[in-house]
Amino acid sequence: MLAIETPNFHFHNANPKGKKAADCVVRAIAVALGQTWEETMREMTELGIKHGLVFNEDKLIDLYLNKKGWFKMKEPRDCDNKKISVERFAKGRGSSGVFVARAGSHHLTLIADGVVWDTWDCSKKTMHSFYTNPMAKAPKLEREQPKPEKRRFTL
């Protein structure tokens, strides 16, 4: 069953087999970098072997994205220093640009021009640290536009 798309959520699974295989790290990073899932998994695995780390460890994610020109940013907070949701970030600072974001404590997702790209809508999760690259280009969002509702008027 596919997740229901909303204006702020786009269902996308970069896994070439269409699996949800605890590979959120690879899926989010691949789309953010404009690479294939296979290329990203291969590069992260090779870097992991070099450093003795697994592809989904925070240290390896930091190393890999830094190597690709991305910068890690601290957890965003509101003006009262309270944590915010992924949705709130996406509607505010995340409304333009590309971000690889930690949603909740164990999930990585992609936010591109205010839209969460993932296999499920994690927008209600708490936003934690995120990565950004001012030179990154948002992937093209291709959605069918809803057809206008036909109305009948009777007098």
Steps between C-alpha positions, in 0.01 A plus 500: 500500500638838398502795735249774421667802346432846635629843396788450748567129443606314185520121498838400356697179537850520349560132579530334156307193619229715658578359843477673835814337635618723787686695234358846567854639520586386148161597355508856638865564414474352149214731403663803665822442307328413173658155502361150468430291806767251386768766452430651842494160676827400330681823590374496859593132542851559364547799732361292786748220434783754498393638839350186656147641504158386375316711238231618741727613786498873574879528470495349152208718390694806622818389316320415178288814474790723604708343225220590257494866614212483748505660844339371818277745683371485855145414589273794411295653781220753518528839667420343841786249449250216454551219252304519176350241266633406158183655356561835669861503381390413145247784496752750639873477438460185292260662253787565261807285463593138556547346844583152623328499837484280807129441568455354844800329652564229240370611161659700218280673244531749217337843500511674162338839454266442794393149400596184691614223260471159662320166510281623786391839630736573788410870513348476849829367644732730693765663284855434616831586333507544124743538213495768236691606192415839347606368158264199508214502255160368603382194309221565256164428654273345242146452624172475327309815566155435646224551249267785585173387645207539263205666664143503391291797572126482501264790514 
